[in-house]
């Protein structure tokens, strides 16, 4: 059953935008920017969290500083698409230390796997050992990532 979301007002959206830009911003600073008392602002943030509109917080990591000098996107097509096969593929790939994120998609490819590795030999070995060695995988394409940027703006929907 799909949960019905309440309509967010302009203040809720401003709070979300500020947190999206910088998840470390203090409640006091948010309250000041959206013209609320800190206690009212904190109450709104807690409500956004309890309603799962704010699903968590995250950090951006410089993978290069950790030895992940190469990033790649690996497109994967499976030969079988039953729930157990898809779930097992996702679960096992997400356990690999090289995997940053995994997207289950529609279209020609079933998955897009974002990885970071130390060098090209590591990438080759990862693709061979963790991806193409799997019996349910029937097609793989690997593309190197030259640069990775994220937006710090909250998307808007009309």
N, C-alpha and C positions, 0 to 999 in steps of 0.2 A: 504494500500500500504506500503510495507516494504522500509524503508529508506536505501539507499546505503551508507555504511561507507567508508571513505577514508582509505587508508593504513597508518598505523602509522609507523613512522621511529623509529630508535633506541633511539633517544633523547626523543621522546614522551613516549616510553615505560619505559625509565629510570625515567622520571618525575612521571609517574603513579606508578611505583614500590616504589619510595620514599614516595609519598603521601599515598600509601596503607599501608606502614609500620608505618607511623606517619603523620596523617592528620594535625597535628599542626606545622609541619616543616615550617620554614619561606621561603618565596620566595627567599630571599638572599642565604639561605643555599642550596636550591635546585639548584639555578643558579650556585653556586660554584661547586657543585658535578657533574653537567652535562656540565660544561664548557660553559655556556652561560652568556650573560649580563643579569642582573636582569630584565630589561625591556623586552628583548626577551623571557625570561623564563615566565614572567607574561602573555605575549601575547599568548604563547603556552597553558598555563593553562586555560586562558579564552576561547580559541578556543576549548579545550577539554571539557570545561563546556558547551559551546554553542552547541556543537555537541552531547551533552548528553552522552559522553563517561565517564565523571565524572558526576555521577548522584546526588551527594550530599556528605555530610560528616557525620560521626557518631562518637559516643563515646562508649566505653565499660564500662558497669556499674557493680559494684560488688553488685549483688542482695542480697547477704548475709548481706551486710552492711545496706541494706534498709529493712531487715526483711523477705526477700524471702529465707528462709533457705532450701527449697526443690524445685528442678526443676524436671519437668517431660516432657515426650513426649507422647502425646495422639494421637493414630492412630484412625481415624474416617472413617467409611464407610457409605455413604448415600444410601437411598433406591431409591431416584430419582436423576437424573443427568441433568435436564433441566437447562438452563442458569439462570433463576430467582431463583431457589432453591439454586444453587451453589453460586450465587452472594450474596443472602441474608444471607446464612450461614457465608460466609467470612466476610461480613460487620458487622454482629452482634457479631461474636466472636472477631473480632479485637477491638471492643469497650470495651471488658472486661479487667479490669486492670491487671489481672493475665497473659494475653497473651503477650509473648515476640515476637513470630513470628508464622506465619502460612504458610504452604506449601501446595499448591494444586498439587496433584501428579497423575500419572498414576499408574496402578498396582492394587493390591488387595484393598488397602486403598485409599480413595479419598483425605484425608487431614492428615497432621502431624502438630500437634499444640504443640508448645514449651511454657510451662507455668512456672511461679515461684509462690510459695505460702508459707505461713508462717509455716504450719505444715501439718501433714497427714489428720487431720480433714478438714482443708481448701481444700486440694486436693480432698478429697472425695466429699465434698459439691460442689466444682466447677464442677467436672465431672458429678455429678447427676443433678445439677441445670442448668448448662450452656450448657451441651453437651447431655447427654442421655435423658433429658426431651424434647428435640426437636423431633417432629414427623418425620422429614426426616432422622433422624439418626437411623441406624439399627445395627451397630456394633461399639464397642469402646474397645480399649486396651490401658492401661496406663503403661508406663515404667519409672521408676525413673532414673534420671540422677545422676551418682556418681560424675562426673567431666566434666567440659565444657571448651574446649580450642578452640582457633581460630588460624588460620595461619596468619602470617604477611607477607607472600610472595604472590606476584601477580601471579596468574596462567599463564602458557604459553600455547599457542596453536600452533601446527605445521601445 
